Amino acid sequence: MNFLRLGLWLSLLILSGPIQANQGIRVLLPSAEAHFRFAGVYAAYKLGWYQKAHLQVELIHQADVHPVQEVVAARVDFSFMDTRLLWYRLHNKPVVALASIFQRSPYILLGLQHAEKDLALRLQQGHSLPLATDLYPLELALILRQANLLQTLRLEKLQATYQPLSTPGWQALISQQTQVISAWISDAPYRLLQHDAQAQIWQPPALDTPLYADTLFTSERFLQRSPQAVQAFREVTLQGWRYAVANPEQVIDWLLQDAPFLVQRSREHLRYEAQHLIPLMQLGWHEVGETQAKYWAQIAREYQSLGWIQDKNLQALQGFVFSQQTDVEQQIWVRLRPWIFASALGGFLLLLLLLYVLQANYRLRCEMRRRRDVEEALRQQAQSDSLTGIYNRGFFLERCRHQLQAWREQAPKDRLGVLVMVDLDHFKAINDQYGHPVGDEVIKKVAHQLQHALQPPELVGRLGGEEFGLLLSVKNLDEAVRWLHAQQYQLKTDPLQLEGQSITISFSAGMVAVQAQSLANLLKSADDALYQAKRHGRDRVEIFSG
Ligand SMILES: Nc1nc2c(ncn2[C@@H]2O[C@H](COP(=O)(O)OP(=O)(O)OP(=O)(O)O)[C@@H](O)[C@H]2O)c(=O)[nH]1
């Protein structure tokens, strides 16, 4: 057994749990023709083997009901039937063959001595053939075919000849109501013997392959619902048959003592039954209860050759024969199917939920990103000058205050803070000469140049109009002056080029060294120095001298 099989079996065990204690099982024993045919069931029943297998078996003996109808209608769970079982299966009755007790058929035609001619004559003349069956058993058709009677008789005719007997067939025969009857080999010949009547027996032709008779069967529905019970019932019944074959006398004792359904059966009669039925099991050639799909297929072909079934009926052969493993696997699949579908559905819903959550999450992230962007834009707006993009006056002063506090708390080593105010020279003239938009470009150029020349924690901001504030971090004031001169020089050597015109820019700057003064004082001092620079002719840098 491979791991997959083992897994499936374990799954079945887990899913189905232990067999329910004393599962109720109803078994229909339908025959009036023979009693020893139920020897296996009866032995297992009497020996308490069904109980041991947790099966609470109820044996129902009723000869006037139809086994297939009873099983399909779920009035009983198991019953027995001859080869007609396949005919019903091929005509949409969902029955499953579990085990064939007899490998050869007990059906015979029985006639009084010299009845052969009468038989042919009666059938050809359209006289009835009294058969206690609603569907002509295949075996009888085979007997008639062998006797060359089927060539002249069509099925319809055979069915037309069907005439249920009011008295048992053997009685009808002895009283010469009829010349020929159908019978079981284990019953009517014994009755005739008892009445010293000479009988002629026609048996089905000896075929190479089994002609299954008395097949234990159940319904597909019951098999699906209780696969373990089916399997257990089958096993125990076949075990009962092994016992019955080995101990027929014991079983006969039980049948005589206890069987509630026994009617007019003597020990001798039951022995006769056992002697004629056990050989039909063909032990030594076949296992007890052996039933094979390929031989059923052959029986189906016989039906076909008789014109009793169409090609389309043959599809129903699939799944007719119970095979322990495949059926158990099918049952596992049947049991697993709702779980698999539920899991798939659950998985699908989970996937939908996951997609929904992912989508909601994505939307949330987008929304958060959008808000962050808006906030950032608002922050930028609040902090920066709309024309140049550098800090606006308010934010520049706030950052200056912050930086001055930091320097106050921890004075930078060998560094000097310097506050500078820069104002473009004669800017009004530029506006006047080139227009306001060009003036804007000039302001932007200066702002960007100054910004790119700085290193953190140095700051630049536009204080208003064409005026800028700077907070430098230098070694000393000379370095600050040199840095400003360099900026002035760069503006002169790299003038703004617009519409073919070169616009030279200069600025004046005033600065003050940061010590302990307040920001307001520093601004005032730098502004004073700037004023000095303007007064001294512009394009200059002045240091506040106090
Ligand atoms: N294009 C432009 N002009 C501005 C802006 N803000 C202020 N101005 C102009 O800048 C000019 C400043 O002129 P003033 O304060 O007289 O100074 P000035 O012409 O630079 O002369 P000095 O500073 O004395 O050298 C004014 O004409 C303002 O209109 C601006 O954002 N864009």
The ligand as an SDF file (V2000), in Angstrom:
LIG
                    3D

 32 34  0  0  0  0  0  0  0  0999 V2000
   10.8930   92.3710   -9.8700 N   0  0  0  0  0  0  0  0  0  0  0  0
   10.6930   92.5280   -8.5890 C   0  0  0  0  0  0  0  0  0  0  0  0
   10.9050   93.6710   -7.9680 N   0  0  0  0  0  0  0  0  0  0  0  0
   10.7350   93.7980   -6.6420 C   0  0  0  0  0  0  0  0  0  0  0  0
   10.2840   92.7550   -5.8710 C   0  0  0  0  0  0  0  0  0  0  0  0
   10.1880   93.1560   -4.5630 N   0  0  0  0  0  0  0  0  0  0  0  0
   10.5710   94.4960   -4.5560 C   0  0  0  0  0  0  0  0  0  0  0  0
   10.9000   94.9060   -5.8090 N   0  0  0  0  0  0  0  0  0  0  0  0
   11.3750   96.1530   -6.2510 C   0  0  0  0  0  0  0  0  0  0  0  0
   12.7000   96.4070   -5.7730 O   0  0  0  0  0  0  0  0  0  0  0  0
   12.8920   97.7380   -5.7660 C   0  0  0  0  0  0  0  0  0  0  0  0
   13.6460   98.2000   -4.5720 C   0  0  0  0  0  0  0  0  0  0  0  0
   14.0830   99.5310   -4.8080 O   0  0  0  0  0  0  0  0  0  0  0  0
   14.7540  100.3570   -3.7100 P   0  0  0  0  0  0  0  0  0  0  0  0
   14.3250   99.9570   -2.3510 O   0  0  0  0  0  0  0  0  0  0  0  0
   14.5650  101.7190   -4.1130 O   0  0  0  0  0  0  0  0  0  0  0  0
   16.3100  100.0350   -3.8350 O   0  0  0  0  0  0  0  0  0  0  0  0
   17.2670   99.9850   -5.0270 P   0  0  0  0  0  0  0  0  0  0  0  0
   16.6610  100.3880   -6.3130 O   0  0  0  0  0  0  0  0  0  0  0  0
   17.8000   98.5230   -5.0970 O   0  0  0  0  0  0  0  0  0  0  0  0
   18.3750  100.8620   -4.6420 O   0  0  0  0  0  0  0  0  0  0  0  0
   19.4160  100.6220   -3.5050 P   0  0  0  0  0  0  0  0  0  0  0  0
   18.9190   99.5180   -2.6390 O   0  0  0  0  0  0  0  0  0  0  0  0
   19.4780  101.8670   -2.7980 O   0  0  0  0  0  0  0  0  0  0  0  0
   20.6090  100.2460   -4.2460 O   0  0  0  0  0  0  0  0  0  0  0  0
   11.4960   98.3620   -5.8660 C   0  0  0  0  0  0  0  0  0  0  0  0
   11.3860   99.0170   -7.1170 O   0  0  0  0  0  0  0  0  0  0  0  0
   10.5360   97.2280   -5.7250 C   0  0  0  0  0  0  0  0  0  0  0  0
    9.3870   97.4270   -6.5150 O   0  0  0  0  0  0  0  0  0  0  0  0
   10.0290   91.5340   -6.5270 C   0  0  0  0  0  0  0  0  0  0  0  0
    9.6370   90.5170   -5.9460 O   0  0  0  0  0  0  0  0  0  0  0  0
   10.2610   91.4840   -7.8730 N   0  0  0  0  0  0  0  0  0  0  0  0
  1  2  1  0
  2  3  2  0
  2 32  1  0
  3  4  1  0
  4  5  2  0
  4  8  1  0
  5  6  1  0
  5 30  1  0
  6  7  2  0
  7  8  1  0
  8  9  1  0
  9 10  1  0
  9 28  1  0
 10 11  1  0
 11 12  1  0
 11 26  1  0
 12 13  1  0
 13 14  1  0
 14 15  2  0
 14 16  1  0
 14 17  1  0
 17 18  1  0
 18 19  2  0
 18 20  1  0
 18 21  1  0
 21 22  1  0
 22 23  2  0
 22 24  1  0
 22 25  1  0
 26 27  1  0
 26 28  1  0
 28 29  1  0
 30 31  2  0
 30 32  1  0
M  END
$$$$
